[in-house]
Amino acid sequence: MGQIIALAMQKGGTGKTTSTLNLGVELAHLGKKVLLVDIDPQANLTSGLGVNPNDLKYSIYEVLLNPAKGTAFATLETNAGVDLIPSNLILAGAELELAGKIGRELMLRKALSKTAGQYDYVLIDPPPSLGLFTINALVAAGSVITPVQAQTYALQALPQLETTIALAKDLNQELEMKGLLITMFDRRTSLSPAVEKQARQQYGELVFKSIIPDATRLAEAPAYGQPIRVYAPGSAAATAYASLAQEVIMRYGS
């Protein structure tokens, strides 16, 4: 089975979805077979790949409600070279539907168990919260990569995520924090380098060498349904995600 990675952070605005999308595309560009899983009702990963959430026949909603069917029936090929299990706003209602089900935290893991072996990397994009969908992502994953915005409050949010990971390990003993990714880094300020320094002092080698810049083109790209590799291939952000993909392959050994 390939690597299943949740890019999780309960704080919004850290570049979690952007990193899931662009890391996945860069891994695919390096010859890896990649599946992206959008388990966020906001469906930003879905629309960021040029897929209209309102035009879906099936989505992650049907996958969670019917995990025995696997994921192939809801998986789309995209123009970016990655496969996608899309999401839409209907998913917001699934939390209530799943609330009374036995094993509700295991739905995604059960569904992915039938198809994850077809991929080198499965990247899961949960909501910026610690609810049922994030727990499903953590229980399904083998590891977590956490995007950390280069601001003080992002670092302060990490202990809460670490506590949630520890709780999820009751259902998934293999789960581990595998990396911290500094995002939205602005070299023009003194704050961004200070946060990076603090993160490296606190978490050491867990912090990736690659740093994602705070870039206008990176923010624009999802509006055009394109990864940064396509929208602005010569940009610093495109170079940063290409470097990150190399680091991920080295760190995971595959």
Secondary structure, DSSP 8 states (H G I E B T S, - for coil): --EEEEE--SSSSSSHHHHHHHHHHHHHHTT--EEEEE--TT-HHHHHTT--GGG-SS-HHHHHH-GGG-SGGG-EE-TTS-EEE---GGGGGHHHHHHTSTTGGGHHHHHHTTTGGG-SEEEEE--SSSSHHHHHHHHH-SEEEEEEESSHHHHHHHHHHHHHHHHHTTT-TT-EEEEEEEEEE-TTSSHHHHHHHHHHHHHGGGEEEEEEE--HHHHHGGGGT--HHHHSTTSHHHHHHHHHHHHHHHHHT-
